[in-house]
Amino acid sequence: MEKPFNVGIGVDGVETLTVNYDMIQMSGLLNKGVAVALTDYVGLGATDRPHHYVNRVSTAHAMLDVARAVKKLPGVAIPADTKFGAWGYSQGGGASGAAAELQPSYAPDVNLVASYVGAPPADLRATIDGVDGGLIVGVLGFALNGFIDAVPELGAVVAANLNAKGKTLLADTATSCIGDIIFNHAMTKTRDLTTSGKSLGQIVDADPALAAFVAEQRIGRLKPTVATLVATALADGAVPHKQARQLAKDWCAKGANVKYLPVGTPPLPGDADKLALGHVSGMVLAWPTALSWMTDRLQGERAYGNCGLLPLMP
């Protein structure tokens, strides 16, 4: 990998040292003999457009397209019936969840058999409040830049609501990596970025166009046809645990094959996880189960869900 320690959307040549958690996760699959292909998503690391961060359709299509792309690699012979599994955590969890929903209509040629959906921002409106004022609040800049690129009409709405500080954050996050947004914008409250003093969540609620676009990103409205593993840390307040559990509940209600995996311990009273420690810990705690679950699916073993137990689980 050319830049093994970079995570984010930086394109300006400035190096940012962060821990590339995808390398940690993928190493386990590689050690199990699983071939791994990673997608950069639309606009990630590119100079011609912003990254479509947490865009449900765009990220799902990118994840499914990478399965198609590997079949066309020169010198690589991949049988037509090769089993594919979607894997993601955080934004990636949203992408893998959306990919499971959209595969039947968008990529029926991809033999998707399983999807690991780790800490998915399935309810983007809830996630906006989760990261607001926290360590990774800058990801909201990632999201807004992607929203505007997808629906240019939203640009005027965003511009009208951001003050000078907000516009600076928006421009800065267009070419930032995770380390940059933590260093430059950690613990910023979005009410300090708006002309009205309202939070970004309140701005979204008040504007029909923004509210509609955010609602369109909701995962859980379609039934996946493949086995899914939904993992979430009980202490995750950044990508809130409750909305991830709701995704599992929504899919179960549609008759999908869902294994719900809550990990860790509940948060202490008053802990809103603004340092995202609960969010990060979920990746580590869920990883061993996710690894064995995914390899079993790729080996053709039957997947057993636990929807019947979900009402008894936190």
C-alpha positions in Angstrom: 0.0 0.0 0.0 1.4 3.4 -1.0 0.2 5.2 2.2 -0.5 2.4 4.8 -1.1 4.8 7.7 -3.5 7.3 6.0 -7.2 7.2 6.7 -9.4 10.0 5.3 -10.0 12.0 2.2 -6.8 14.1 2.0 -5.5 14.9 -1.5 -3.2 17.8 -0.9 -0.1 15.8 -0.3 0.2 16.5 3.4 0.9 13.3 5.4 -1.3 12.4 8.3 -0.3 9.5 10.6 -3.2 7.6 11.9 -4.0 3.9 12.5 -5.4 2.3 9.4 -7.9 0.1 11.1 -8.8 -1.6 7.8 -5.4 -3.1 7.7 -5.9 -4.6 11.2 -9.3 -6.1 10.2 -8.2 -7.3 6.8 -5.1 -9.1 8.1 -7.3 -11.5 10.0 -9.2 -12.4 6.8 -6.0 -12.7 4.8 -4.6 -15.0 7.4 -7.6 -17.2 7.0 -6.9 -17.5 3.3 -9.6 -15.1 2.2 -8.8 -12.9 -0.8 -9.5 -9.2 0.1 -10.4 -6.3 -2.1 -10.9 -2.8 -0.7 -13.0 0.0 -2.3 -12.1 3.6 -1.9 -15.7 4.7 -2.5 -16.6 7.5 -4.9 -14.3 10.5 -4.6 -12.1 9.1 -1.8 -8.6 10.4 -2.5 -9.6 11.9 -5.8 -9.2 15.4 -7.0 -12.2 15.7 -9.4 -15.0 15.4 -6.8 -15.6 15.2 -3.1 -16.0 11.9 -1.3 -19.6 10.7 -0.9 -19.2 10.0 2.7 -22.1 8.0 4.3 -24.1 8.2 1.0 -26.2 5.0 1.2 -26.5 4.3 -2.6 -23.0 5.5 -3.6 -21.1 3.5 -1.0 -23.2 0.4 -1.5 -22.6 0.5 -5.3 -18.9 1.0 -4.7 -18.7 -2.0 -2.5 -20.5 -4.2 -5.0 -18.5 -2.8 -7.9 -15.2 -3.8 -6.3 -16.5 -7.4 -6.4 -17.1 -7.0 -10.1 -13.7 -5.3 -10.7 -11.6 -8.1 -9.2 -13.1 -10.4 -11.9 -11.5 -8.2 -14.5 -8.0 -8.1 -13.1 -5.4 -9.2 -15.6 -3.9 -12.6 -14.8 -6.5 -13.4 -12.1 -8.9 -16.2 -12.8 -12.0 -15.9 -10.5 -14.7 -18.6 -11.0 -18.2 -17.2 -11.8 -19.6 -18.8 -8.7 -17.0 -17.3 -6.3 -18.6 -16.3 -3.0 -18.3 -12.7 -1.9 -18.7 -11.2 1.5 -19.2 -7.5 2.3 -17.3 -6.3 5.4 -17.3 -2.9 7.0 -17.2 -1.0 10.3 -18.5 2.5 10.9 -18.9 4.2 7.5 -17.9 0.8 6.1 -20.6 -0.9 8.1 -23.2 1.4 6.6 -21.8 0.6 3.1 -21.9 -3.2 3.7 -25.4 -3.0 5.1 -26.6 -0.9 2.2 -24.8 -3.3 -0.2 -26.7 -6.2 1.3 -30.0 -4.4 0.7 -29.2 -3.2 -2.9 -27.4 -6.3 -4.2 -30.5 -8.0 -5.6 -31.4 -4.9 -7.7 -28.0 -3.4 -8.5 -25.6 -6.4 -8.7 -27.4 -9.7 -9.1 -24.3 -10.9 -10.9 -22.3 -10.7 -7.7 -22.6 -13.9 -5.6 -22.9 -12.1 -2.3 -23.4 -14.6 0.5 -22.9 -12.5 3.7 -22.5 -9.0 5.0 -20.7 -8.0 8.2 -22.3 -4.7 9.3 -20.2 -3.2 12.1 -21.4 -0.1 13.9 -23.4 1.2 10.9 -24.7 4.8 10.8 -28.0 3.3 9.7 -29.9 6.4 11.0 -27.8 9.3 9.9 -29.9 11.8 11.8 -29.1 10.1 15.1 -25.5 9.9 14.1 -25.3 13.6 13.5 -26.2 14.2 17.2 -23.8 11.4 18.2 -20.7 12.9 16.8 -21.7 16.6 17.5 -19.2 18.1 20.0 -17.0 15.0 19.9 -13.6 13.9 18.9 -14.6 13.1 15.3 -17.2 15.9 14.7 -15.2 16.8 11.6 -16.8 13.8 9.8 -19.9 16.0 9.5 -17.8 18.1 7.1 -17.0 15.0 5.1 -20.7 14.3 5.0 -21.8 17.8 4.0 -19.3 18.0 1.2 -20.6 14.7 -0.2 -24.2 15.8 0.2 -23.6 18.9 -1.8 -21.8 17.0 -4.6 -24.6 14.5 -4.8 -27.4 17.2 -4.7 -25.9 20.6 -5.7 -29.0 22.4 -4.7 -28.1 21.6 -1.1 -25.1 23.9 -1.4 -27.2 27.0 -1.1 -28.9 25.7 2.0 -25.7 24.7 3.7 -24.0 28.0 2.8 -26.9 30.0 4.2 -26.7 28.3 7.5 -23.0 28.2 8.1 -21.1 31.1 9.7 -17.5 31.9 8.8 -16.2 29.2 11.2 -18.5 26.7 9.7 -17.5 27.5 6.2 -13.9 27.1 7.2 -14.6 23.7 8.6 -16.4 22.7 5.4 -13.6 23.8 3.2 -10.9 22.2 5.4 -12.7 18.8 5.6 -12.9 18.6 1.9 -9.2 17.5 1.8 -8.6 16.2 5.3 -7.7 12.9 6.8 -9.0 11.6 10.2 -6.0 12.9 12.0 -6.5 16.3 10.6 -10.1 16.6 11.6 -9.3 15.5 15.1 -6.4 17.9 15.4 -8.2 20.9 13.9 -11.8 20.4 14.9 -12.2 18.0 17.8 -14.9 18.7 20.4 -16.4 21.5 18.2 -20.1 22.0 18.8 -22.0 22.4 15.6 -24.1 25.2 17.1 -20.9 27.3 17.0 -20.7 26.8 13.2 -24.1 28.1 12.3 -25.5 31.6 11.8 -28.5 30.9 14.0 -26.7 29.1 16.8 -28.8 26.0 16.1 -27.1 22.6 15.9 -26.6 20.9 12.6 -29.2 18.3 13.6 -31.7 21.2 14.2 -30.8 22.7 10.9 -31.5 19.4 9.2 -34.9 19.1 10.9 -35.9 22.6 9.9 -35.0 22.3 6.2 -37.2 20.0 4.1 -34.6 19.4 1.4 -31.8 18.5 3.9 -34.2 16.4 6.0 -35.3 14.5 3.0 -31.8 13.8 1.8 -30.7 12.6 5.3 -33.8 10.4 5.6 -33.0 8.9 2.2 -29.7 7.6 3.7 -31.7 5.4 6.2 -30.6 1.7 6.1 -33.2 -0.8 7.2 -36.0 -0.1 4.8 -35.2 -3.0 2.5 -34.8 -6.7 3.2 -31.3 -8.2 2.7 -31.4 -11.5 1.0 -28.0 -12.6 2.4 -27.0 -13.5 6.0 -26.1 -10.4 8.0 -24.1 -9.9 11.2 -24.9 -6.5 12.9 -22.4 -5.6 15.6 -22.5 -2.6 17.9 -20.8 -1.6 21.1 -23.2 -0.9 24.0 -21.1 2.1 24.9 -21.0 3.5 21.4 -22.4 7.0 21.5 -20.7 8.4 18.4 -22.5 6.0 16.0 -25.2 5.4 18.5 -25.8 1.9 19.7 -29.6 2.3 19.8 -29.8 3.1 16.1 -27.6 0.1 15.1 -29.8 -2.2 17.2 -32.8 -0.7 15.5 -31.3 -1.7 12.1 -31.1 -5.3 13.3 -34.7 -5.0 14.6 -35.9 -3.6 11.3 -34.3 -6.3 9.2 -35.6 -9.0 11.6 -39.1 -7.6 11.2 -38.8 -8.1 7.4 -37.8 -11.7 7.8 -34.1 -11.3 7.1 -31.4 -13.7 8.4 -29.8 -11.5 11.1 -27.3 -12.2 13.8 -27.3 -9.4 16.3 -24.0 -8.9 18.2 -23.9 -6.3 21.0 -20.5 -6.1 22.6 -18.8 -4.5 25.6 -20.5 -3.0 28.6 -23.1 -0.2 28.8 -21.8 3.3 29.2 -21.4 4.9 32.5 -24.1 7.4 33.5 -23.5 10.7 31.6 -21.0 9.2 29.2 -22.0 10.3 25.7 -18.8 8.8 24.2 -17.6 12.1 22.9 -14.1 10.7 22.7 -15.4 7.8 20.5 -13.8 5.2 22.7 -16.9 3.1 22.8 -17.1 3.3 19.0 -13.5 2.2 18.5 -13.7 -0.5 21.1 -16.6 -2.1 19.3 -14.4 -2.8 16.3 -11.9 -4.7 18.4 -14.5 -6.5 20.5 -16.6 -7.7 17.6 -13.7 -8.6 15.3 -13.1 -12.2 16.5 -16.7 -13.2 16.1 -17.0 -11.3 12.8 -13.9 -13.0 11.5 -15.1 -16.6 12.2 -18.7 -15.7 11.1 -17.5 -14.4 7.8 -15.1 -17.3 7.0 -17.9 -19.8 7.8 -20.2 -18.1 5.3 -17.6 -18.1 2.6 -17.0 -21.8 3.3 -20.7 -22.4 2.7 -21.7 -23.2 6.2 -25.3 -22.4 7.1 -25.9 -19.1 8.9 -28.2 -19.0 12.0 -29.8 -15.8 13.0 -30.9 -14.8 16.5 -33.9 -12.5 15.8 -36.0 -14.4 18.3 -33.6 -13.4 21.1 -33.2 -9.8 20.0 -36.0 -8.5 22.3 -34.0 -9.9 25.2 -30.7 -8.4 24.2 -29.5 -4.9 25.0 
